């Protein structure tokens, strides 16, 4: 006489361990792929924002034959571009300078102010935001708008198109 065992339904321990291992590997791959996504997105936004500021300065120059101090009306929506929140350190947002000679990119700055006066041979660097738009020097023939990337490793700049 044969003894029939009840029909067991479910997974064995080995099958469960294999599934858990596969899910763990997929989670590690996904984490590695998406880890720097926010920083790269913020850097792309920073680059677009400083380009918008530089374009606004150029447009004002085109209408008046000399660089002009901007107002918030120079930007769509009536607001100057705003720096996305930094994850590392709350550094200055966007910085502007102008002068009478070609302006070089400043070195990466790591303090809470814009680069020091004369850095990149600009006259003085100022923060750009809604309450402080670029004040253009009367004799300015060149300008530059810069920011630091998310990793604080590179400077992103746009300048006059002469």
C-alpha positions in Angstrom: 0.0 0.0 0.0 1.3 3.4 -1.0 1.1 6.3 1.3 0.2 9.4 -0.4 1.7 12.6 0.9 -0.4 15.7 0.7 0.2 17.8 -2.4 2.4 20.7 -1.2 2.0 24.1 -2.8 4.6 26.9 -2.6 8.2 27.6 -3.1 11.2 25.9 -1.6 13.8 27.8 0.4 16.3 27.6 -2.5 13.8 29.1 -4.9 13.1 32.0 -2.5 16.8 32.7 -2.1 17.3 32.8 -5.8 14.5 35.3 -6.3 15.8 37.5 -3.4 19.3 37.5 -4.9 18.0 38.5 -8.3 16.0 41.3 -6.8 19.0 42.5 -4.8 21.2 42.6 -7.9 18.5 44.6 -9.8 18.2 47.1 -6.9 22.0 47.7 -6.8 22.0 48.3 -10.6 19.1 50.7 -10.4 20.7 52.6 -7.5 23.9 53.0 -9.4 22.1 54.2 -12.5 20.0 56.9 -10.8 22.4 58.0 -8.1 23.7 61.2 -9.9 20.5 62.0 -11.8 19.4 64.9 -9.5 22.8 66.6 -9.7 23.0 66.3 -13.5 19.4 67.7 -13.7 20.3 70.6 -11.5 23.4 71.3 -13.5 21.4 71.3 -16.8 19.0 73.8 -15.2 21.8 76.0 -13.9 23.3 76.1 -17.5 19.9 77.1 -19.0 19.4 79.7 -16.3 22.7 81.5 -16.8 22.2 81.3 -20.5 18.8 83.1 -20.0 20.5 85.8 -18.0 23.2 86.3 -20.6 20.6 86.3 -23.4 18.6 89.0 -21.5 21.7 91.2 -21.1 22.4 90.8 -24.9 18.8 91.6 -25.8 18.9 94.8 -23.7 22.2 95.7 -25.4 20.7 95.1 -28.9 18.0 97.6 -28.3 20.1 100.3 -26.8 23.6 99.9 -28.3 25.1 99.6 -24.8 24.7 97.0 -22.0 21.8 98.0 -19.7 20.9 97.2 -16.2 18.1 94.5 -16.2 14.7 94.5 -14.6 12.7 91.4 -13.8 10.5 92.2 -16.9 13.4 91.0 -19.0 12.6 87.4 -18.0 9.5 85.4 -18.8 7.0 85.4 -15.9 8.6 88.5 -14.4 11.1 86.5 -12.3 14.9 86.1 -12.7 16.0 82.5 -12.9 16.6 81.0 -9.5 19.3 78.5 -8.5 17.9 75.0 -7.7 18.5 74.0 -4.1 22.0 72.6 -3.6 22.5 69.3 -1.9 26.1 69.9 -0.9 26.5 73.4 0.4 24.4 76.5 0.1 26.8 78.5 -2.2 26.1 81.6 -4.2 23.6 81.2 -6.9 24.4 82.9 -10.1 27.2 85.5 -10.3 27.7 88.4 -12.8 30.6 90.6 -13.7 31.4 93.0 -16.5 34.4 95.0 -17.7 36.2 96.6 -20.7 38.2 93.5 -21.6 37.4 89.9 -22.4 36.6 88.2 -19.1 38.0 84.7 -18.3 36.2 82.1 -16.3 36.9 82.4 -12.6 38.3 79.4 -10.6 35.8 77.3 -8.7 34.8 79.2 -5.6 34.0 77.4 -2.4 32.8 80.1 -0.1 29.3 81.6 0.3 30.0 84.7 -1.9 30.7 85.2 -5.6 34.3 85.1 -6.8 36.6 87.9 -5.5 36.8 91.1 -7.5 39.3 90.8 -10.3 38.8 87.0 -10.5 38.7 86.2 -14.2 39.6 89.9 -14.7 36.0 91.1 -14.1 35.5 94.3 -12.2 33.4 92.9 -9.4 31.2 89.8 -9.1 27.6 90.1 -7.9 24.9 87.6 -7.0 22.0 87.5 -9.5 18.5 86.9 -8.1 15.1 88.6 -8.1 16.2 91.2 -5.6 19.6 91.8 -7.1 19.8 91.9 -10.9 23.0 92.7 -12.7 23.9 96.4 -12.5 25.9 97.0 -15.7 28.8 99.4 -15.6 28.4 102.3 -18.0 31.6 101.5 -19.8 31.1 97.7 -20.0 31.9 96.1 -23.3 32.1 92.5 -22.0 30.2 90.6 -19.4 30.1 87.1 -17.9 27.5 85.1 -15.9 28.8 82.1 -14.0 27.7 79.4 -11.5 29.4 76.3 -9.9 28.2 72.8 -10.7 26.5 70.5 -8.2 29.8 68.7 -7.4 31.6 72.0 -6.8 34.2 70.9 -9.4 33.6 73.1 -12.4 32.4 76.6 -13.3 29.7 77.0 -15.9 29.7 80.4 -17.7 28.1 82.4 -20.5 29.3 85.8 -21.6 29.1 88.5 -24.1 28.9 87.5 -27.8 31.3 89.9 -29.4 
